[in-house]
Amino acid sequence: MIRQTARWINPESQHQFDMTPTRTWQNTAGRYCPEYTVATVIGGRQQQSQGTACMQPDGNWQIVS
């Protein structure tokens, strides 16, 4: 899963998002928490951001930074 990019294109706006996990760790509750980068293309301009999300017991992801 590390460095495997997932692409999503918003069907309404056609904005493109590429999310790439860069490092994975477990928090004190034992939850899987990947750090990631997101490359976004909006109006032909690329922007990058970074963050961390942790998987919750119900399978959903919670952004923690």
C-alpha positions in Angstrom: 0.0 0.0 0.0 2.9 2.4 0.6 3.6 4.6 -2.4 0.6 3.1 -4.4 -1.3 6.2 -5.7 -5.1 6.2 -5.9 -6.7 8.7 -8.3 -10.2 10.1 -7.9 -11.9 12.6 -10.3 -14.9 14.5 -9.0 -17.6 13.7 -11.5 -19.2 17.2 -11.2 -16.2 19.5 -11.2 -13.7 17.2 -13.0 -11.1 18.1 -10.4 -8.5 15.4 -10.1 -7.0 14.1 -6.8 -4.1 11.7 -6.5 -3.5 10.4 -2.9 -0.2 8.5 -2.1 0.5 6.9 1.2 4.1 7.7 2.2 4.6 6.1 5.7 2.4 4.0 8.0 2.4 3.7 11.7 0.1 2.6 14.6 -1.2 5.0 17.1 -1.5 4.3 20.9 -4.9 2.7 20.3 -3.3 0.3 17.8 -5.1 1.9 14.8 -3.5 1.9 11.3 -2.5 5.5 10.5 -0.9 6.3 7.1 0.7 9.6 6.3 -0.1 10.7 2.8 0.4 13.3 0.1 -2.4 14.6 -2.1 -1.7 16.2 -5.5 -4.8 18.1 -6.7 -5.3 19.5 -10.1 -7.9 22.3 -10.2 -8.2 24.6 -13.2 -5.1 23.1 -14.7 -3.0 24.1 -11.6 -1.4 21.4 -9.4 -1.4 21.8 -5.6 0.1 19.5 -3.0 -0.8 18.9 0.6 0.1 16.3 3.3 -1.7 14.8 6.2 -2.3 11.8 8.4 -5.5 9.8 8.7 -6.3 6.9 11.1 -8.7 4.1 10.5 -11.6 4.0 13.0 -13.1 0.8 14.4 -16.1 1.2 12.0 -13.7 1.2 9.0 -14.0 5.0 8.3 -11.0 7.2 8.1 -10.4 10.2 10.4 -8.0 12.9 9.4 -5.7 13.7 12.4 -3.4 16.2 10.8 
